[in-house]
């Protein structure tokens, strides 16, 4: 019996040893797989751009798997947290709406300077979709690796791809960067090109000629979802003397006495092609009061100046599809003068923010002059606009968190509904 037990014990020990060996080999294989490849998500689409980019996924990588809009750019990121709450590697993509005009070498040098590293290698990776220039930047103490790639896209767009890590695993950072570059997709859908065509049509005709078809003063009531009157909007369009370099002036006054009261005054002055302008705005709400000045010079550089403590000027080169929000009426009318069914433009907000928007004809409405404007910043905002036979806005429905209705009206109605702002409004209209 002892001999039998000994044989069984030997067999059991052998089986256990084989099991441990198999598990060890499997673990080693998993480690090799994890170090030889990078798992990626499906390419994540950036609406309206024709661009989709994957990010590292699984195995310690964390991401929200969507593009986020901030500061005139869209970003997509994924972080690697293998053992603790401390990230060791970051993969980061940025789609810039108004990139600077610096040379490639200058940008690479600035990147190296920013991380206090040295440029170790540069190159170009050609894919089926794009040709991406890249740089590898190394820092020894403390350890830091950065792979940075950039590519100019049509219509003044730019895509940057960045992978950096802090553990000395250069190979992981390089494989991650290469995997993203090789698996991104870009197909130009020509929507931004179409928007540039619409804007070029406006500039070619000139704002002075377009003003002839517009009422010099326009008034709108603002209603909430229950159709209660809660605010108003007025706009005044004036052509100044031809001796004035900036001979087109558009002013607006926006007032909302909703649960989130807002008051905004703007003054826009430009030449007839609006390739030069000065746009001043002042906004007051429950938080406080802000003042902004947005200017465009002959070189195509837009400067945003915020009048606040510690505020610094910002400069952005504008693309061909950019248009100040205060001139959107001309975009709407130009759309129905063209054969375009939809296009993308860059709307410049009074605070200088650039927001891409998709504009399309709305064939579901009975009126032939209906369109839809959808902001592409992820906010969910869209607007339905209805024009009359003179190509002027008669009604608009705005929707995001709540619904607002704009309806064309006259001065007398606005004054009667808002006596608390009557004196100020009359004073503005007199100038």
Steps between C-alpha positions, in 0.01 A plus 500: 500500500789731581651430159168568336469826695851595399423443133181705528685778684771504233238514224312781677823699547582454132155614390521805729842584360369471144203721586729765647720478192202544268367797699846658499526458124154649450586797719824550311309488173253759628788724606660463157168582329446801722849626421488430128168661408258775601127438505302785348140609514299538184583828323306775679325730254526878527167617360504688173876478441555168324753417773495200732777399740535196730640512851670228709242288682502225762791365702525803727408767243216733597306735271156661464512406129366827365632830368470798732484864388698768680691815407448481121606136480372145543697256714499123542711325763576173675719443807689189608461413871644149535554460874362793697319829466809656344500527122827400334413557134270743322373479141354830385351623172407860422305634201566874473250736336741795479862378520793739505715546191833397655742288301531130573853535640389783727213294638731205568746726677223652712381153601850402608543823692164459676601160649868591545600217270715441194389409149628145441341419165263641238321339211191472285244219501289454187166321532220439252337819629761748619869583514594576859822672607623396843771555757632287788608705801698346786572623852733305730430648844227455593416241237266623230430389141287694255389399153326787325349496151322771306329539163336793323148420379298684234339837580740609773449201727773308683525166679757441775574159652700474819613205715720548804601282793707531817624149585775452243294257290579678173390200296145516640470869420635445148271203427200694630582800282554284192178305559291817518662651189461183295134452590358852475271582209438823308282559197426860407121532469530845338245652743751753629604578144133562419478735798801691374324532165191649667712749695696593187169573328403744777835676486488516123159665499595728788307578815398837357305335216344247737382776733267625226280194553496530880290716730721758674345408838377160609315397815433155642309380803647207691257246644549190714361153434160607639506801266539748783685816395830510688730720292576680177770551238554813290743553212587815309684489165662816367716586200733785591675745273723342236781714639498280808733199467259291707177617339258228615359508852275244669391544861291270714334506839396172662297493820369197690314527831470124543605312816853549362486868397745618235562832329743539212592802289720463190637735237651357181673718240673370186583565138259365242692170459538469880864402462562777753276564797470616860238329715435622853266327742398538862304234684336518842348208691467378858870417514617846400592711199750419224638706211664362189647647182556283195694645207606367162789660309607484135727202566204283598599485867216536749590647840280442806541746785317436828488794737552320829766465768794301363337447161736464205436557131454191284573481128342261250539471121156470344406253230285570198183368665506735799221752556402718799174388659352846449516445120325162491191646332712560188620139509141375510392712205813409302422131550175533309684690226725197453449136412645376829272279709732495802839628607717573804611844614699629797286735706696766688321577827507848660758374752731384220420131532495311169226237473446281192139466388319286244235690304254309282180573314195363680289330235247378759345847536227638276683829451776485237731713713557288809836380630661335799818610676672247726805585708767229477652565843320213675261735681193367323393849393304540179286769345224493239477820299217619274553775242237708321492579129744788556751255651460648847446297816135481599531235772760278664479210746806446721545183702759365741417444866177691441306646207488866396291655225597817313223680315528809281319802647517881502650768721172596663434144619847470652466833681158404635617160623822625660441847645795452739737512199303749285712809570826317439367338184375830357835658573683222313267514202556875469871454429 
